[in-house]
Amino acid sequence: MDQKQKFNEWKKSVSDFLGKDFWHDFQDIFMRDWPLINLYESSSTIYCLIALPGLVNQEDVRIFINHQTITLKGHVNYPVNGYQTIHEEFSKGHFERTIELPHPVYQKPIDAVYKKGLLTLILKRIQDQEVSEVVVIEDENS
């Protein structure tokens, strides 16, 4: 019996003893970072594909771009009325995730679109030659 099977049997035993809703309160502890994000790059852009099922309004997600990181904050909900949860893998409720980008980017995305549960961001990379060096000069009056 592998570890996953052992864990599932243990989880079922605990659920039988403490009730099926017991795990719902602890799901965030066992879930990996969310929302799930794929990053792709070209020589001039970074393409971000972010899975956000259950986003009702685009206003429910806030995106912060800061040089070499993206932070996503928001809220998702997909009510299933009249049913009791048996198994749940989609996260819901408040989320916040920061991800490091492989290159510095401009703060304003080239494109930001939400369609069919996926948020797509296209970010323009800051090229090395665009980074300026500050030259400090000596004050001759000192």
Backbone torsions as a table, in degrees:
resi	resn	phi	psi	omega
1	MET	NA	128.4	-178.3
2	ASP	-82.1	173.1	-176.0
3	GLN	-61.9	-40.1	-178.7
4	LYS	-63.1	-42.3	178.8
5	GLN	-64.5	-41.7	178.3
6	LYS	-61.3	-44.3	179.9
7	PHE	-62.5	-44.7	-179.2
8	ASN	-62.9	-38.3	176.9
9	GLU	-66.4	-42.5	177.8
10	TRP	-62.7	-44.4	179.9
11	LYS	-61.1	-41.1	178.5
12	LYS	-64.5	-41.7	178.9
13	SER	-61.7	-44.3	179.1
14	VAL	-64.9	-42.0	178.9
15	SER	-62.3	-41.0	178.7
16	ASP	-62.9	-37.6	-177.4
17	PHE	-78.9	-46.0	-173.6
18	LEU	-98.4	-9.7	-179.4
19	GLY	107.4	151.7	-175.1
20	LYS	-66.7	-28.0	-178.7
21	ASP	-78.4	-7.5	-177.3
22	PHE	-54.8	-46.1	-174.7
23	TRP	-72.8	-23.4	-177.7
24	HIS	-57.8	-39.7	-179.3
25	ASP	-70.0	-19.6	-176.5
26	PHE	-109.0	7.0	-173.6
27	GLN	-60.3	-33.1	-179.2
28	ASP	-64.9	-27.5	179.2
29	ILE	-67.8	-36.3	-174.8
30	PHE	-93.8	-11.6	-178.0
31	MET	-83.7	147.3	175.2
32	ARG	-81.4	176.8	-177.8
33	ASP	-50.5	139.5	-178.1
34	TRP	-143.8	141.0	7.3
35	PRO	-76.1	159.2	178.8
36	LEU	-74.2	139.4	-174.8
37	ILE	-133.8	131.7	170.1
38	ASN	-110.9	137.6	176.8
39	LEU	-119.0	139.1	176.7
40	TYR	-133.9	153.7	-179.2
41	GLU	-136.3	153.0	168.8
42	SER	-124.1	-173.2	-178.7
43	SER	-69.0	-21.7	-176.3
44	SER	-123.0	-10.3	-176.9
45	THR	-138.4	163.5	170.0
46	ILE	-121.7	127.4	-177.5
47	TYR	-103.8	120.3	-178.9
48	CYS	-111.0	126.5	177.5
49	LEU	-117.0	116.8	-171.2
50	ILE	-121.5	121.9	-179.4
51	ALA	-83.0	115.7	179.4
52	LEU	-134.4	67.1	176.7
53	PRO	-66.7	142.6	176.7
54	GLY	91.1	3.3	177.1
55	LEU	-71.8	115.3	-176.3
56	VAL	-79.4	-48.2	179.2
57	ASN	-126.9	147.4	176.8
58	GLN	-61.7	-24.0	178.2
59	GLU	-70.2	-11.7	179.9
60	ASP	-78.5	-3.3	176.9
61	VAL	-127.9	136.6	176.0
62	ARG	-117.6	136.7	-176.2
63	ILE	-120.1	128.2	178.3
64	PHE	-120.4	122.1	179.0
65	ILE	-111.4	123.6	-177.9
66	ASN	-136.1	93.9	175.3
67	HIS	58.7	-73.6	-176.2
68	GLN	-131.2	21.9	176.3
69	THR	-138.9	154.4	170.4
70	ILE	-123.0	132.7	173.4
71	THR	-118.0	129.2	177.6
72	LEU	-112.2	131.0	176.4
73	LYS	-132.9	140.0	178.4
74	GLY	176.8	-162.6	-176.3
75	HIS	-147.3	130.6	174.1
76	VAL	-125.6	148.3	179.6
77	ASN	-153.5	137.2	175.9
78	TYR	-140.3	86.2	-175.8
79	PRO	-66.0	135.3	174.1
80	VAL	-120.8	90.7	-173.9
81	ASN	-78.9	142.0	176.0
82	GLY	85.3	7.0	-179.4
83	TYR	-128.4	150.2	175.1
84	GLN	-99.0	136.9	-179.5
85	THR	-66.1	130.5	175.2
86	ILE	-105.4	-46.6	-178.3
87	HIS	-150.3	133.5	-176.0
88	GLU	-139.9	123.0	177.5
89	GLU	-115.8	-25.9	175.1
90	PHE	-72.3	130.9	174.8
91	SER	-76.7	151.9	173.8
92	LYS	-143.9	164.0	-176.5
93	GLY	96.9	-157.0	-177.8
94	HIS	-72.5	143.2	173.9
95	PHE	-139.7	154.0	172.8
96	GLU	-152.3	128.2	179.9
97	ARG	-145.6	135.2	174.5
98	THR	-116.6	133.5	179.4
99	ILE	-127.2	137.9	178.4
100	GLU	-81.0	133.3	177.0
101	LEU	-94.2	153.5	-178.3
102	PRO	-74.2	-16.3	-178.3
103	HIS	-143.5	154.6	173.6
104	PRO	-65.7	146.4	-179.8
105	VAL	-133.8	162.1	173.4
106	TYR	-73.0	153.2	-176.0
107	GLN	-71.7	-24.9	-179.6
108	LYS	-98.4	121.5	179.6
109	PRO	-69.1	153.2	173.4
110	ILE	-69.0	-38.7	-177.7
111	ASP	-151.3	144.6	175.6
112	ALA	-145.0	111.9	-174.9
113	VAL	-135.0	137.3	173.9
114	TYR	-112.8	120.9	-178.1
115	LYS	-151.5	131.1	175.6
116	LYS	53.8	40.2	176.7
117	GLY	84.2	1.2	-179.5
118	LEU	-118.5	130.2	173.3
119	LEU	-98.0	124.0	179.9
120	THR	-112.1	126.3	174.8
121	LEU	-120.5	133.9	172.6
122	ILE	-117.0	118.3	-175.2
123	LEU	-111.6	137.5	178.5
124	LYS	-86.2	125.8	178.7
125	ARG	-71.8	144.9	171.1
126	ILE	-86.1	119.9	-178.6
127	GLN	-77.5	152.6	-177.6
128	ASP	-53.9	-40.9	-177.0
129	GLN	-70.5	-13.3	179.2
130	GLU	-86.0	-10.9	178.6
131	VAL	-83.8	123.2	-176.4
132	SER	-100.3	147.1	178.3
133	GLU	-97.6	137.9	176.9
134	VAL	-90.8	124.0	179.5
135	VAL	-99.6	121.3	-179.7
136	VAL	-94.0	129.3	178.2
137	ILE	-107.3	155.2	-179.4
138	GLU	-80.9	134.8	178.2
139	ASP	-80.4	116.7	-175.7
140	GLU	-73.2	-13.0	-179.9
141	ASN	-86.2	0.0	-177.5
142	SER	-85.4	NA	NA
